[in-house]
Amino acid sequence: MKSGAIPLAHRARAVRSTGQELRAVGQGLESLDVEDFDLTAEDQGYFAIATRRASKQTRKAVAAKAIRITWQKLSGHDKWSVEAQPDILRIVFSPDGILRLERKGRERRNHGSRGLPDLTKLAQLLRVVGERLDDLSGRLVKVSKRGDNILIEYASATNRRRTEEWKLAELYDLWLEACKRREGRTDVIERELLSGTK
């Protein structure tokens, strides 16, 4: 590589929106069956601490363990006290990793996923968050999801820290607005292309 050349991952990042980048990160989190997470923006990518979605069997095992621990403490037999906690995942999303996730996601979308995107998916949720930040000219600091709540911390264009808290159902309205804007941009591009061919 030439000394003045910009690595592919950095060039690609310069042309992607925050919404596109966060959608790819969401795809990565989905592939790990993540339910709740804290996602922090790092210098060149993102760092997530996440918990996996508990299966019914896992939930039963956690409940049984909690009952056993409670019984042991009440009965004075707490020699084996072990706390019931879900697995904690620590995930780093590098620029190259985000590019790979984006490519795989694009391939998957091109092979038969037509219709409306599923807003219950983390990829779409994070895409909406990213598009919200793009609209506000904000830079992500941290986004956290707990159950049906999402907390977005970002730095404004004037570098002031801001926080927004949303219910997942409320993000649907933001998603609709973003779809209308994307549709409008597509219409403008198509009109320009058609007028250039005449």
C-alpha positions as CSV (number, residue, x, y, z in Angstrom):
1,M,0.0,0.0,0.0
2,K,1.3,3.5,-0.8
3,S,2.0,5.7,2.1
4,G,-0.7,8.3,1.0
5,A,-3.4,5.7,0.2
6,I,-6.4,5.5,2.4
7,P,-7.4,1.9,3.5
8,L,-10.6,0.6,1.9
9,A,-12.4,0.3,5.2
10,H,-11.9,4.0,5.9
11,R,-12.9,5.1,2.4
12,A,-16.0,3.1,2.6
13,R,-16.9,4.4,6.0
14,A,-16.6,8.0,4.7
15,V,-19.4,7.4,2.2
16,R,-21.7,5.3,4.5
17,S,-24.3,6.9,6.7
18,T,-24.5,6.2,10.4
19,G,-27.8,4.4,9.6
20,Q,-26.1,2.0,7.2
21,E,-23.2,1.4,9.6
22,L,-25.5,0.7,12.6
23,R,-27.7,-1.6,10.5
24,A,-24.6,-3.8,9.8
25,V,-23.7,-3.8,13.5
26,G,-27.3,-4.8,14.3
27,Q,-27.0,-7.7,11.8
28,G,-23.9,-8.8,13.7
29,L,-25.8,-8.6,17.1
30,E,-28.8,-10.5,15.6
31,S,-26.5,-13.3,14.4
32,L,-25.4,-13.7,18.1
33,D,-29.1,-13.8,19.2
34,V,-28.6,-10.7,21.4
35,E,-31.5,-9.2,23.3
36,D,-30.2,-6.3,25.3
37,F,-27.0,-4.4,24.8
38,D,-24.8,-1.3,25.4
39,L,-23.1,-0.2,22.2
40,T,-20.3,2.4,22.4
41,A,-18.7,4.2,19.5
42,E,-15.0,3.7,19.5
43,D,-12.3,5.5,17.4
44,Q,-12.6,3.2,14.4
45,G,-15.7,1.1,15.1
46,Y,-18.0,0.0,18.0
47,F,-17.8,-2.0,21.2
48,A,-20.8,-3.9,22.5
49,I,-21.5,-5.6,25.8
50,A,-24.6,-7.7,25.3
51,T,-26.8,-10.5,26.7
52,R,-28.2,-13.2,24.6
53,R,-31.9,-13.9,24.3
54,A,-32.7,-16.6,26.8
55,S,-34.4,-19.7,25.5
56,K,-37.4,-21.1,27.3
57,Q,-35.2,-23.9,28.6
58,T,-32.6,-21.4,29.8
59,R,-35.2,-19.3,31.5
60,K,-36.5,-22.4,33.3
61,A,-33.0,-23.4,34.4
62,V,-32.3,-19.8,35.7
63,A,-35.6,-19.9,37.6
64,A,-34.8,-23.3,39.1
65,K,-31.4,-22.1,40.1
66,A,-32.8,-19.0,41.7
67,I,-35.3,-21.1,43.6
68,R,-32.5,-23.5,44.7
69,I,-30.4,-20.5,45.8
70,T,-33.3,-18.9,47.7
71,W,-34.0,-22.3,49.4
72,Q,-30.4,-22.8,50.3
73,K,-30.1,-19.3,51.9
74,L,-33.4,-19.7,53.8
75,S,-32.5,-23.2,55.0
76,G,-29.0,-22.1,55.9
77,H,-27.4,-24.4,53.3
78,D,-25.8,-21.7,51.2
79,K,-22.5,-23.4,50.6
80,W,-23.1,-23.6,46.9
81,S,-24.4,-20.1,46.4
82,V,-24.0,-19.3,42.8
83,E,-25.7,-16.3,41.2
84,A,-27.9,-16.9,38.1
85,Q,-26.7,-14.6,35.3
86,P,-27.1,-14.8,31.6
87,D,-24.0,-15.0,29.4
88,I,-22.3,-11.6,28.8
89,L,-20.9,-11.1,25.4
90,R,-18.2,-8.5,24.6
91,I,-18.0,-7.7,20.9
92,V,-15.8,-5.5,18.8
93,F,-17.0,-4.2,15.5
94,S,-14.0,-3.0,13.4
95,P,-14.4,-1.1,10.1
96,D,-13.4,-4.2,8.1
97,G,-15.9,-6.3,10.1
98,I,-18.7,-3.8,9.5
99,L,-17.9,-3.9,5.8
100,R,-18.2,-7.7,5.8
101,L,-21.5,-7.6,7.7
102,E,-22.8,-5.0,5.4
103,R,-21.9,-7.1,2.3
104,K,-23.5,-10.2,3.8
105,G,-26.6,-8.3,4.7
106,R,-26.9,-6.8,1.2
107,E,-26.6,-10.3,-0.3
108,R,-29.3,-11.7,2.0
109,R,-31.6,-8.8,1.2
110,N,-31.1,-9.2,-2.5
111,H,-32.0,-12.9,-2.4
112,G,-35.7,-12.8,-1.6
113,S,-36.4,-10.5,1.3
114,R,-39.0,-8.3,-0.2
115,G,-41.6,-6.2,1.5
116,L,-41.4,-4.2,4.6
117,P,-38.4,-4.6,6.9
118,D,-39.1,-6.3,10.2
119,L,-38.8,-3.5,12.9
120,T,-38.5,-6.1,15.6
121,K,-35.0,-6.9,14.3
122,L,-32.0,-5.1,15.9
123,A,-30.6,-4.3,12.4
124,Q,-33.6,-2.1,11.6
125,L,-33.8,-0.7,15.1
126,L,-30.2,0.5,14.9
127,R,-30.7,1.7,11.4
128,V,-33.5,4.0,12.6
129,V,-31.2,5.2,15.4
130,G,-28.4,5.9,13.0
131,E,-30.7,7.8,10.6
132,R,-32.0,9.8,13.5
133,L,-28.3,10.8,14.4
134,D,-27.7,11.6,10.7
135,D,-30.7,13.9,10.7
136,L,-29.5,15.6,13.9
137,S,-25.9,15.8,12.6
138,G,-25.0,13.9,15.7
139,R,-22.2,11.6,16.5
140,L,-23.1,8.4,18.5
141,V,-21.6,8.1,21.9
142,K,-23.6,5.2,23.2
143,V,-26.9,3.4,22.5
144,S,-28.4,1.0,25.1
145,K,-31.4,-1.4,24.7
146,R,-33.2,-2.9,27.7
147,G,-36.4,-4.7,27.0
148,D,-38.7,-2.3,25.1
149,N,-36.6,0.8,25.9
150,I,-33.7,2.4,24.0
151,L,-31.5,5.2,25.2
152,I,-29.4,7.1,22.7
153,E,-26.5,9.2,23.9
154,Y,-24.8,11.4,21.2
155,A,-22.7,14.5,20.7
156,S,-24.5,17.3,18.8
157,A,-22.9,19.3,16.0
158,T,-21.7,21.8,18.6
159,N,-20.2,18.9,20.6
160,R,-22.8,19.1,23.4
161,R,-23.9,15.7,24.9
162,R,-27.5,14.9,24.4
163,T,-29.7,12.0,25.5
164,E,-32.9,10.7,24.0
165,E,-35.0,7.8,25.4
166,W,-37.6,6.0,23.3
167,K,-40.0,3.1,23.5
168,L,-39.4,0.7,20.7
169,A,-42.9,1.3,19.5
170,E,-42.3,5.0,19.2
171,L,-39.3,4.4,16.8
172,Y,-41.9,3.2,14.3
173,D,-42.9,6.8,13.5
174,L,-39.2,7.7,13.0
175,W,-38.8,4.7,10.7
176,L,-41.8,5.9,8.6
177,E,-40.3,9.4,8.3
178,A,-37.0,7.9,7.2
179,C,-38.7,5.7,4.6
180,K,-40.5,8.7,3.1
181,R,-37.2,10.6,2.9
182,R,-35.4,7.7,1.3
183,E,-38.3,7.3,-1.2
184,G,-38.1,11.0,-2.0
185,R,-34.3,10.8,-2.6
186,T,-34.8,7.8,-4.9
187,D,-37.5,9.7,-6.9
188,V,-35.2,12.6,-7.3
189,I,-32.3,10.4,-8.5
190,E,-34.7,8.5,-11.0
191,R,-36.0,11.8,-12.4
192,E,-32.4,13.1,-12.9
193,L,-31.4,9.8,-14.6
194,L,-34.4,10.0,-16.9
195,S,-33.9,13.6,-17.8
196,G,-30.2,12.8,-18.6
197,T,-31.2,10.1,-21.1
198,K,-33.5,12.4,-23.1
